[in-house]
Each structure stands twice: as C-alpha cells, then as structure tokens.
Amino acid sequence: MATAAPSSFLSSAARRIPPIQCLLTFEALARLRSVTQTADELCVTPSAVSHRVKQLEQILGAQLFGRADFSLTTEGSAYLAQVREGLTALQRFPGQAVAPGRRRLKLAVTPTFARTILIPRLRQFTEAYPEIDLALQVSIPLLDVVAEDADLMVRFGPGHYADVEHVELARDVVTPLASPAFVREHGPFDRPEDLEGVQLLRSPLEPWRTWFAPTGLDWAEPSEGSQFNDIGLMCDAAAAGMGVALVRLKLGAPWLENGTLVRLFAHDAPSPHAHYLCWRTGTMDRWECAAFAEWLRKTMA
C-alpha cells in the first residue's frame, strides 16, 4: 500500500486537482532525475518541465524536490506514491485483479547474467520502485529455453530479433580462465599454443573458435570434453579444476575477484554475441516496464 502523506499536505492538495500533465512530469522527473531526459520522454521543452513542476508545487503548497540532483523531499516521496497509484489506476482496465498501487513485472533473464550482473544491482531498483513486484524467470533463448509470458526478456545472442523490439545492453570480450591449481599442474601458459592437449570446457554459448582465430590458432572447435549450457556452471567447473573455460570477463568477474579463477593470457577476443533487452510492441506503454528498461540501461552503461 502506498505510504500515507501528512494530513495537512493532503488537505491542501484536495483544494484543487493538479493537471494530469503536471503529475506525469513529476513522476517522470522523480524517476529519471534529469530535466533533459524528462523533456525528451514527454516530448516537451526543458523549460516546460520546470514550469510544470513549479506549478504542481504551487498547487500543493509543498516542495517536492530537495536538491539539484532532484532527490525527493519527504513530502515529494509521499506524494510520488500517491501519484503512481493514481496513474496506475487510470491505466488499469475495469475488472483487472491488481492490488491497489502495485504493479507486477515479469522478467525473463539468462542465468549467469542474473546472478553476476542483475541480482547484485537489483536492490537499487526495488528501493526506487517499491510498488513494482518483480517476477524473475530463467531463460536461455540461444538454446531455445524461453520463459513464456514475460514482459521483458534479457537475451544473449546476435541481436537479430525480428519478433521483438530490443536494445543492446552490453558487449564483452572472452578469454580463457582456469583455477590456480590447474595452472600450477598443467602450466605454464605463456602462448595460446600452450593450450594444446589441455582439457577445454565447452559451451554452445561461447564457442572456442571465437578466441582461436584472433589469436592465430587455426584449430577446429573442440568436439570432446565436458559441455555446459550455462556459463556460471562452466565457471564453477573450471574453478573445481575440470579444465579451461572460455568466459566473458563481465560474467566471470565474481570468480576472478575471489581468486577461484585466473586469466591464462593477455589475449582477449570480442564475443560475437551481446546481451539485449527485448520486449513486444506496446510493452513500453506500461510505465513500470519503461522504468525498469531505463534503469537497466543506465546501470549497464
């Protein structure tokens, strides 16, 4: 339930219902914290944004934003919850069974991206949007493991998606990683050629030829050895000493930081794939979907 505003604040607001454009501008500015971005989203000038916020504050008799970074005052935070509840009610079709003031967003996300990149940052979103309930589902679209009925989907692939609208979130480079014990036992690894005869862990998500060719190796794709359809599992296997894994550095960061995996070479290669946020046409008309997409894009920048 939305946080109740002070009674004096509500009583002053009750004297006049603010124009809808003022409420939309206030919600957008509180979410984006940028006059320029708010103006772009609403297709108005920056001066119009400032004028609408000032008009709303005059109507309410309260200051909504406290500092130049557009952080909310206590009154502004309380009123934002009321505004979002009201806008949500206006968007809702009659008969929809939705708890007052709350929105549900279904997100399909690839497993390792969820664990290493999304989850560590997700608290920032839930604190900024406490009225949005997230439902996370596992999806591996490159292998046709797709969660159904998701509002937003994080896909890892080439980016040629004719069935959905999409925006690129992040590109990465790949490099061989192994456990320190594996390096001591099977090393040293001074040149890419030193991988000859070494157990290479395999994944259809990260083919070895991506790294072989840029480093001057004309080797064929490995056809033997343990195979994984999840990069996180492959990293765990490499950390356990099962072999060398070809891993994207952003996804491998937790294992590198805790020392369970180490780089073998200074040679990196760009991955042919990237992470994309995807959605069906019309999804971004729902403010909770637009808010999450904008937050995710910024946190990945």
N, C-alpha and C positions, 0 to 999 in steps of 0.2 A: 504494500500500500504506500502511496506517496506520502512523504513527510508533511505534516501539517504546518502551515505557515502561521506566524503570530496573528492573533485575532485582530489587532489594530491594523495590521498590514492588509488582511483580507477585507476588513470593513471599508478601508479607503479604496480598495480595488473594486469593490462592489458598486461604488457610486457610478462607475462607467465601465462598460466592457471595452477593452482595448481593441483597436483594429486588428484583423487577422494578419495583415502584413507585418505589423509590429511584433506579434507573437512569433511568426515564422522567422523573422530576422533575429529576434532574441534567442530562439532555440538554435539557429544555425551558428550564431556568433559564439554562444556558450560551448557548442560542440567543436567548432573549427578554431576558435580563439585567434581569428585573423579577419580583419575588416575586408582585405582584398579577396580572400577566398570566399567569404560570405557573400560579397558582392557578385563574384563570379557564379556562385551556386544559384543565387536568386535572380541573376541577370539584371542587376541594378548597379548604380554607381556607388563607390565607397562613401561618398557624402550622404547618399540616401540611407545607407546602413546606419551611419552615425545619427542621422536625423530621426530615424525610426526608433532607435534605442533611447535617445533623449526624450522623444515623445512618450514612449512607454513609461519611462521613469517619472515623467511629469504627471502622467495619468495615475500611476500607482502611488506617487509621493514617496518613493524609496529609491535608493541607489542599488543597481543590480550588479554592476561590475566594480571591483575594488581597486585594481591596479592596471598599469599599462599592458600587462600580459593577458588581460581580460579574464582573470580569475574572478569567480563569483563571490559576492558578499554573502553573508548568512541569509539575508532576505532574498537575494538573487538565486541561491541554491534551492531554497524552499519553493520559490515561485517557479523555477525551472521544472521541478517535479510536477507541479500543477499544470503547467503549460503542456508538457509532454503527454500527460494523461488526457488533457482536453483534445490535443491534436490526434492522439491515438483513437479516441472515441469518435472523432469526426471521420477518420479513415475506415473505421470498422463498419462492415455491412451488418444490417439487422440480423439477429439470430446467431452471430458468431459467439461461441462459448470461449471467451477470453477473460481472464481475471482483470478487474479494473486496474488500469495504469501499467499493466505488464505486457511485454511483447516477447514472443518466442522466435528464436532464430536457429535454424538447423544448418550446421556447418559440416561438410564432408572434407576431411583433410588426410593427407598422406601420413603414415605412422611416424616416421622419424622426424619429419618436419614438425609434426605436432609436439613430439617430446622435446626436441632440442631447440626449436625456434619459437613456436607459438606458446606453449604452456608457460615457459619462464616469463613471458611478457603479458600473459592474458589477464593477470590481476589488474594491470593498468586499465584495461578496457572495462572490466566488471566494476571497478571502482568509479569510473567515469559514467557508466551507464548501468546503475544498479537495477533499473526497471526492465532490462533485457535479460531473459533467460536463454542461455546458450545450450544447445544440444549438439555434442561433437560425435561424429561417426567416422570410422576408418574407411578410407578409400584408396585404391591403387589403380587409377584409370589406365596407366600404361600396360597393366596386366588384366584389364577388364574387370577388376574388382571395384565396383562402383556402388556407393551408397545411394539409395533411392530417396526421392522426395526432399533432397537437400535444397535449401535456399541459396547457399553459396558453396562453391567447391574449390578446393585448392588442388590443382592438377600439376603433375610433373611430366613434362613431355616437350614435343617440338613446338607447340603453340599454334598448330594449325587446327583450330576447332571451329567447324562450320555450324555446329549445333548450338553454340552458346556464345555470348559476348564474354570478353576476357581482357585482363590487363596483366602485364608481366610484373611479378613481384621481386624476383631475384635470380640472377645468374651466378654461376660459381665455377671454380676450377677443380679438377680432380688430380689426385696424387696418391701414390702407394703408401699405405700405412701398415705397420706391424707392431707387435708388442716388443718391449725392450729385451725380453728373454729370447724371443725369436730372432731378433737381430744379433744377439750375442752368439746364439747357436749356429745360425746359418750365414751370418755376415762374414766380412764386411760388405756393405753395399756402396760402392764408390761410383759405379757406372750403371746405366739401365741394363746393360748386358749381364750384370751380376744376378739378375732375376732368373736366368736360365736354370732350369731344373728345380726351381723353388716352387713350393705349393702356392698356387694363386687361387684365392677365393673368387667365386664368380657370382654375377648378378645380371639379369637382363636389364636392370635399371641403370647399370653402369658398365657397358662393355669395355674390355681391356684395350681393344683397338683404338679407342678414343685417346688413350695415353701412349700406346705403342708408336703410332705413326708420327706424332710431333717430336718424339724423342729419337727418331731414326731407326726404330726397330721394325723390320718387315715381318714380324711374327704373326701367325694366324691366331684367331680368337681361341683361347683355351677351351677344350672340349671335355676335360676331365677335372675332377675336384669338386669340393663341396659347393653347392649353389644356394643362394638366398634370394627371396623376393622382397626382402625388407633390408634397407641399408643399416638400420640400427642393429638388427640381428647379426649382420655380417661384421659390423664393428665389434660386437661382443665376441664373436667367434675369433676375430683377429686378436683381440685383447687376451683371449684364452690360449693363444699360441697356435691356432689351427693353420695359419698361413698369412699371406699378404693380401690386403684388401685395397681395391681402388675406391677411394672415398672423396666425396666433395668436402672441401675444407670447412664450409659453414656447418654442414651436418656432422662432421667429425670433430668439431670444436670441443664438446664435452670430454671426449676420450683423450684428446691431445692435452687439454688443460689439466686433467687429473693424472696424466702420465701413463695411462694404460696403453696408449698407442703413441708411436713416434713416426715422424717422417723418415723415409728412406733416402730420398733425393731432393734436390732443389728444383727438379723439373716438374712443372705443373702443365696441365693442358686444359683448355676451355671445354666445359661439358657442352655437348650439342643440345642438351635439354635445359629447361629452366622451370621454375615454379610460377604458375599462373593462378590468379583468382578468376573463377568463371561463374557466370550466372545466366539464367534465362531472361529473355526480353521481358521487361516490365518489373523485374525484381527490385530494381533500384528506386522504384516509386515508393517503396516502403522505407520510411526514414531509418528504421533500425538496421536494415541491410546496407543502406548508403553510409550510415555512421560506422558500421564495422569495416566496410570496404575502405573508407577513408582512413580509419585508424590503422588498419593493417598495412596499407600502402605507406603511410608515414613511418610506422615502426620498422618497416623493412628497408627504408631509404638509407 
